[in-house]
């Protein structure tokens, strides 16, 4: 029988796949989409901030340049050795610084003079040298350096978007950074992973403004989110598997019940009708199974009854065919004995009546082996009256074997065959040997008669398989067919014979119909 996977397992797998897989797919697509949108927004924001910061710095630079151009003549009239002119210069420069949208510091240096608004003495090395200008005063030329510490826009970008600013020269030396992870004066080495950045040219000196963002924190948040999602997914898988299994059990319970009933019906153990728990179209199949089982049982019982009747009829017919020729010969013998020896005729009549009573007994088709042997002894006794005691019968059997049950008239045809075909000498010795082995009764009937030629032996062996009602060969043919009907193919009949040496018949009778030993 082919092994099938239970339908419940297939349904459970389908339910599980149809519920969990879409959820898993939605989670993965959602996560990927979220990070894709996040990266796109961050790139767009960085690009916007770069443009805004560049524009702001350019605007500041332009205002400074315009202021200096406009006040260039005024500076030339000032003498920085004069205290009042120094104060006026400071006032103008502070005015310039305070007008710009940035935190700026200036340094004005010249002969024996240094002016600055860096009153806190901050280290200008940590500031970006925004621009340098030469200013001509009345007594000398001075160098004006303007440093940028920060701008409100860069501070806002850093605070709101956690994006940081760098300014590097053409050799990637860091000139400005509002992130402590970078040191001014060192080389800028962009990170390959975990950073997003965009740069733009600031001035003719090839300085570049770089806006970058460290997304490691976001990646860590994403990993945390992914772990949470994985845990949720595992719990969802477990819950989904249990739910799918329970649902599959509920949906396939009636199907499994029907399959079980089919199995019981095949083994003829279905029992009485029981409806399914759920009222569905499967009840039609359930009803059909019971109807089919009942009709099949009726058919089987009818066939079995018919076979038993046919077997009984065949057995009776075969038993009946054993009698006519023997009765005819015996009656002729009695006819002669009535004249020659009435007393002996009376004995023969008594023996014949006992034999007929035995053969005509209808209450059972089986007898003890001991009864069959008594029947054979009476049969041989009658034959010896006909043939002047020329037949010698020898029976070798254990007491256990004599009490075994066999089919009635299963041995007599063997003796009849030995007398009929072996009797051609002054004396005929017939030996019956009975043994038990492996739940089988082994019968050996040996005679010292005339035997058979090889061609005759072959013909007799072939005749064993002739039709049961073939009246031309009654003896061994009918015995063999009777054994096939009563014991099936487990019975065995073998014939061995040689001309002028005798005949040996080996006959195996199963003591149990279930025995399959050969």
C-alpha positions in Angstrom: 0.0 0.0 0.0 1.3 3.4 -1.0 2.2 5.6 2.0 0.5 9.0 1.7 1.1 12.2 3.6 -1.9 13.1 5.7 -4.1 15.8 4.2 -4.0 17.5 7.6 -0.3 18.1 7.2 -0.7 19.5 3.7 -3.5 21.8 4.8 -1.5 22.9 7.9 1.4 23.8 5.6 -0.8 25.7 3.3 -2.5 27.7 6.1 0.8 28.4 7.7 2.4 29.6 4.4 -0.7 31.7 3.5 -0.7 33.5 6.8 2.9 33.7 8.0 4.7 34.2 4.7 2.7 37.4 3.7 3.3 38.8 7.2 7.0 38.0 6.9 7.1 39.5 3.4 5.3 42.7 4.6 7.7 43.1 7.5 10.8 42.7 5.3 9.4 44.9 2.5 8.4 47.5 5.2 11.8 47.4 6.8 13.7 47.7 3.5 11.3 50.4 2.3 11.7 52.3 5.6 15.5 52.3 5.3 15.4 53.1 1.6 13.2 56.1 2.2 15.3 57.1 5.2 18.5 57.0 3.1 16.8 59.0 0.3 15.5 61.6 2.7 18.9 62.0 4.4 20.7 62.4 1.1 18.2 65.0 0.1 18.5 66.8 3.4 22.3 66.8 3.3 22.2 68.1 -0.3 19.8 70.9 0.8 22.0 71.8 3.8 25.1 71.9 1.7 23.5 74.3 -0.7 22.1 76.5 2.1 25.5 76.6 4.0 27.3 77.4 0.8 24.9 80.2 0.0 25.2 81.5 3.6 29.0 81.5 3.5 29.1 83.1 0.1 26.7 85.8 1.3 28.8 86.5 4.3 32.0 86.7 2.2 30.3 89.0 -0.2 29.1 91.3 2.6 32.6 91.5 4.1 34.1 92.3 0.7 31.5 95.0 0.0 32.0 96.5 3.5 35.8 96.7 3.0 35.5 98.2 -0.4 33.0 100.9 0.8 35.2 101.8 3.8 38.6 101.6 2.1 38.9 105.4 1.8 37.8 105.9 5.4 40.5 103.5 6.6 43.2 105.4 4.6 42.4 108.6 6.6 42.9 106.9 10.0 46.1 106.8 11.9 46.3 103.8 14.1 49.0 105.5 16.2 46.3 107.8 17.4 44.1 106.5 20.2 40.9 108.0 18.8 41.5 106.5 15.3 42.1 103.1 16.9 38.7 103.3 18.6 37.0 104.3 15.4 38.6 101.4 13.6 37.5 98.9 16.2 34.0 100.3 16.0 33.8 99.9 12.3 35.2 96.4 12.4 32.8 95.3 15.1 30.0 96.8 13.1 31.2 94.6 10.2 31.4 91.5 12.3 28.0 92.0 14.0 26.2 92.4 10.7 27.2 88.9 9.6 25.1 85.7 10.2 28.1 84.0 11.8 30.3 84.0 14.8 33.4 85.8 13.5 36.6 87.1 15.0 39.0 89.5 13.4 42.7 90.1 13.9 44.2 93.4 12.6 47.9 93.3 12.7 50.6 95.8 11.5 53.7 97.6 12.7 53.7 97.6 16.5 49.9 97.2 16.5 47.5 94.2 17.1 43.7 94.7 17.3 41.2 91.9 17.8 37.7 91.3 19.2 38.9 87.9 20.6 38.7 89.2 24.1 38.4 85.6 25.5 41.7 84.7 23.8 40.2 81.7 22.0 42.5 79.6 19.9 42.1 80.8 16.4 43.8 77.6 15.1 40.5 75.8 15.9 38.7 78.4 13.7 38.3 78.6 9.9 40.3 81.5 8.4 37.4 82.9 6.5 39.1 85.7 4.6 42.2 87.9 4.6 42.4 91.5 3.4 45.0 94.3 3.2 43.9 97.6 4.7 45.8 100.8 4.0 45.8 103.2 6.8 47.4 106.7 7.0 50.6 105.6 8.5 51.0 102.0 7.2 49.4 98.9 5.7 47.7 96.3 8.0 46.6 92.7 7.5 43.0 91.9 8.4 42.2 88.2 9.1 38.6 87.1 9.7 38.0 83.8 11.5 34.8 81.9 11.5 34.0 80.0 14.7 30.5 78.9 13.6 27.3 80.0 11.9 23.7 79.8 13.1 22.8 77.6 10.2 25.5 75.1 10.9 24.6 75.1 14.5 20.9 74.5 13.6 21.8 71.7 11.2 24.0 70.0 13.8 21.3 70.4 16.5 18.2 69.4 14.4 19.6 66.9 11.9 22.8 65.7 13.7 24.7 66.6 10.5 28.2 68.0 10.9 30.3 70.4 8.8 33.8 70.2 7.6 35.9 72.6 5.5 39.0 71.1 3.9 41.6 72.5 1.5 42.6 71.1 -1.8 44.8 68.5 -0.1 42.0 67.3 2.2 43.6 69.0 5.3 40.9 69.8 7.8 40.5 73.6 8.1 37.3 73.6 10.1 35.1 71.1 11.9 32.2 71.4 14.3 32.6 67.7 15.4 35.1 66.7 18.0 35.9 63.5 16.2 37.9 65.5 13.7 41.1 67.5 14.4 41.9 70.6 12.5 45.1 70.2 10.6 44.8 66.5 10.1 43.9 64.7 6.9 40.3 64.1 6.1 39.7 60.4 5.5 36.1 59.7 4.6 34.7 56.5 6.2 33.5 53.8 3.8 30.6 52.6 5.9 28.2 54.2 8.3 28.6 57.8 6.9 26.7 59.9 4.4 28.3 63.1 3.0 28.2 65.6 0.3 30.7 68.4 -0.6 30.7 71.6 -2.5 33.4 74.1 -3.5 33.5 77.3 -1.4 36.0 79.6 -3.0 38.8 80.0 -5.5 41.3 78.5 -3.1 39.6 75.1 -3.7 38.3 74.9 -0.2 35.4 72.5 0.1 32.5 72.4 2.5 31.5 68.9 3.5 28.2 68.1 5.3 28.2 64.6 6.6 26.1 62.4 8.9 27.1 59.4 11.1 24.3 56.8 10.6 25.8 54.3 13.0 23.3 55.1 15.6 20.5 54.6 13.1 22.0 51.3 12.0 22.2 50.2 15.6 18.6 51.3 16.1 17.8 49.4 12.9 19.6 46.3 14.2 17.6 46.6 17.5 14.4 47.0 15.5 15.4 44.0 13.4 16.0 41.9 16.5 12.7 42.9 17.9 11.1 42.1 14.6 12.8 38.7 14.5 11.6 37.9 18.0 8.1 39.0 17.0 8.4 36.9 13.9 9.5 33.8 15.8 6.6 34.3 18.2 4.3 34.8 15.2 5.6 31.7 13.5 5.0 29.6 16.7 1.6 31.1 17.1 0.8 30.7 13.4 2.0 27.0 13.4 -0.1 26.2 16.4 -3.1 28.0 15.0 -2.6 26.4 11.6 -2.3 23.0 13.2 -5.5 23.5 15.3 -7.4 24.8 12.3 -6.1 21.9 10.1 -7.2 19.4 12.7 -10.7 20.9 12.9 -11.1 21.1 9.1 -9.8 17.6 8.4 -11.2 15.7 11.4 -14.2 14.4 9.4 -11.9 13.5 6.5 -9.7 11.5 8.8 -12.8 9.9 10.3 -13.9 8.8 6.8 -10.4 7.5 5.9 -10.4 5.5 9.2 -13.9 4.1 8.4 -12.7 3.1 4.9 -9.8 1.2 6.6 -12.2 -0.5 8.9 -14.5 -1.4 6.0 -11.6 -3.0 4.1 -10.9 -5.1 7.2 -14.6 -5.8 7.6 -14.8 -4.2 11.1 -16.8 -1.0 10.3 -19.6 -1.6 12.8 -22.9 0.3 13.0 -23.6 3.6 11.4 -22.3 6.7 13.1 -22.8 10.2 11.7 -20.0 12.7 11.4 -19.7 15.5 14.0 -20.0 18.3 11.5 -23.0 18.4 9.2 -21.4 19.0 5.8 -21.4 17.4 2.3 -18.9 14.8 3.7 -21.9 13.2 5.3 -22.9 12.0 1.8 -19.6 10.1 1.5 -20.1 8.7 5.1 -23.5 7.4 4.1 -22.2 5.9 0.9 -19.4 4.1 2.8 -21.9 2.4 5.1 -24.3 1.5 2.3 -21.4 0.1 0.3 -20.1 -1.8 3.3 -23.5 -3.4 4.0 -24.1 -4.4 0.4 -20.6 -5.8 0.2 -21.0 -7.8 3.5 -24.3 -9.2 2.1 -22.5 -10.2 -1.1 -19.6 -11.8 0.8 -21.9 -13.8 3.0 -23.9 -14.9 0.0 -20.7 -16.0 -1.8 -19.4 -17.8 1.3 -22.7 -19.6 1.8 -22.8 -20.6 -1.9 -19.2 -21.8 -1.8 -19.9 -23.9 1.3 -23.0 -25.4 -0.3 -21.1 -26.1 -3.5 -18.2 -27.7 -1.5 -20.7 -29.9 0.4 -22.3 -31.0 -2.8 -19.0 -31.7 -4.4 -17.8 -33.7 -1.4 -21.0 -35.7 -1.3 -20.8 -36.4 -5.0 -17.2 -37.5 -4.7 -18.0 -39.7 -1.7 -20.9 -41.2 -3.5 -18.7 -42.1 -6.5 -16.5 -44.2 -4.3 -19.2 -46.7 -3.6 -20.9 -48.2 -6.7 -18.2 -50.5 -8.1 -17.2 -51.7 -4.6 -20.8 -52.4 -3.6 -21.4 -54.3 -6.9 -18.3 -56.5 -6.3 -19.1 -57.1 -2.7 -22.7 -58.0 -3.5 -21.5 -60.6 -6.0 -19.2 -62.0 -3.3 -22.1 -62.3 -0.8 -24.1 -64.0 -3.5 -21.5 -66.7 -3.9 -21.0 -67.0 -0.1 -24.7 -67.6 0.6 -24.4 -70.9 -1.2 -20.9 -71.9 -0.1 -20.7 -70.4 3.5 -23.8 -68.7 4.8 -22.0 -67.8 8.1 -19.1 -66.1 6.3 -21.7 -64.3 4.1 -23.4 -63.0 7.3 -20.0 -61.7 8.5 -19.4 -59.9 5.2 -22.9 -58.4 5.4 -22.2 -57.1 8.9 -18.9 -55.6 7.8 -20.5 -54.0 4.8 -23.3 -52.5 6.8 -20.7 -50.9 9.2 -18.8 -49.5 6.3 -22.0 -48.1 4.7 -23.0 -46.5 8.0 -19.6 -44.9 8.2 -19.6 -43.6 4.6 -23.1 -42.3 4.8 -22.7 -40.5 8.0 -23.7 -36.8 7.2 -23.2 -35.0 10.5 -19.6 -34.3 9.7 -17.0 -34.5 6.9 -14.2 -35.1 9.4 -13.4 -38.2 11.5 -10.6 -39.4 13.7 -7.8 -41.2 11.9 -8.5 -44.2 14.0 -12.0 -44.5 12.5 -10.6 -44.2 9.0 -8.1 -47.0 9.7 -10.9 -49.3 11.1 -12.9 -48.6 7.9 -9.8 -49.6 5.8 -9.3 -52.8 7.8 -12.9 -53.8 7.2 -12.5 -52.9 3.5 -9.4 -55.1 3.2 -11.1 -57.9 5.1 -14.0 -58.0 2.6 -11.4 -57.9 -0.3 -9.5 -60.8 1.3 -12.7 -62.9 1.2 -12.9 -62.2 -2.5 -9.2 -62.9 -3.2 -8.5 -65.7 -0.7 -6.5 -63.7 1.9 -3.8 -62.7 -0.6 -3.7 -59.1 0.8 -1.5 -58.4 3.8 -2.2 -55.0 5.5 0.5 -53.4 7.8 -0.3 -50.2 9.7 2.6 -48.3 11.3 1.3 -45.3 13.4 1.8 -43.7 16.7 -1.1 -43.3 19.2 -0.9 -39.6 18.8 -1.3 -39.8 15.0 -4.3 -42.1 15.4 -6.2 -39.4 17.3 -5.7 -36.7 14.7 -8.8 -35.5 12.7 -8.8 -35.8 8.9 -11.4 -35.7 6.2 -13.6 -38.7 5.9 -12.6 -41.3 3.2 -9.2 -39.6 2.7 -7.1 -42.9 3.0 -9.5 -45.6 1.6 -8.9 -44.6 -2.1 -5.2 -45.2 -1.6 -5.8 -48.8 -0.5 -8.4 -49.3 -3.2 -5.9 -48.1 -5.8 -3.1 -50.5 -4.4 -5.5 -53.5 -4.5 -7.0 -52.7 -7.9 -3.7 -51.9 -9.8 -1.1 -53.9 -7.8 -2.9 -57.2 -7.4 -1.2 -59.6 -10.0 0.8 -61.9 -7.7 -0.1 -64.6 -5.2 0.5 -62.2 -2.3 0.1 -58.4 -2.1 1.7 -56.6 0.9 0.4 -53.1 1.6 2.1 -50.9 4.2 0.5 -47.8 5.7 3.0 -45.5 7.6 1.6 -42.5 9.4 3.8 -39.7 10.8 3.3 -36.2 12.2 5.6 -33.4 11.3 5.1 -29.6 11.4 1.3 -29.7 11.8 1.0 -32.0 8.9 0.0 -35.7 8.6 2.3 -37.6 6.3 0.8 -40.8 4.8 3.0 -43.3 3.0 1.2 -46.2 1.2 3.6 -48.8 -0.2 2.8 -52.0 -2.1 4.8 -54.7 -3.8 2.4 -55.0 -6.7 3.2 -54.9 -10.4 3.9 -51.2 -10.4 3.6 -49.0 -13.5 5.7 -48.1 -16.5 7.1 -44.6 -16.8 4.5 -43.7 -19.4 1.7 -45.0 -17.3 3.0 -43.2 -14.3 3.2 -39.9 -16.2 -0.4 -40.4 -17.4 -1.6 -41.1 -13.8 0.1 -38.0 -12.5 -1.5 -35.9 -15.2 -4.9 -37.3 -14.5 -4.8 -36.0 -10.9 -5.7 -32.5 -12.3 -8.7 -33.7 -14.4 -12.2 -32.4 -13.7 -13.6 -33.5 -10.3 -16.6 -35.1 -12.0 -14.6 -37.0 -14.6 -16.1 -40.5 -14.1 -13.4 -42.3 -16.1 -10.7 -42.1 -13.4 -12.5 -42.3 -10.0 -9.7 -43.4 -7.6 -6.7 -41.1 -7.1 -8.3 -38.4 -9.3 -11.3 -38.0 -6.9 -9.2 -38.3 -3.8 -6.9 -35.5 -5.1 -9.9 -33.2 -6.0 -11.5 -33.9 -2.7 -8.3 -32.9 -0.9 -8.1 -29.7 -2.9 -11.7 -28.8 -2.0 -11.3 -29.6 1.7 -7.7 -28.5 2.4 -6.8 -26.3 -0.5 -3.4 -26.2 -2.2 -1.7 -27.1 1.1 -2.4 -30.8 0.5 0.1 -32.8 -1.5 -0.2 -36.1 -3.4 3.0 -37.7 -5.0 3.1 -41.0 -6.8 6.3 -43.1 -7.4 6.3 -46.4 -9.2 8.4 -48.9 -11.1 7.3 -51.8 -13.2 7.4 -55.1 -11.3 8.7 -53.4 -8.2 5.6 -51.8 -6.7 4.1 -48.4 -6.0 4.7 -45.7 -3.3 2.2 -42.9 -2.7 3.2 -40.0 -0.5 0.2 -38.0 0.8 0.5 -34.9 3.0 -2.7 -33.7 4.8 -2.6 -30.4 6.7 -4.0 -30.7 10.2 -4.8 -26.9 10.0 -6.2 -25.0 7.0 -3.9 -22.1 8.1 -0.8 -24.2 7.7 1.3 -23.2 4.6 4.2 -25.6 5.0 5.1 -27.3 1.8 
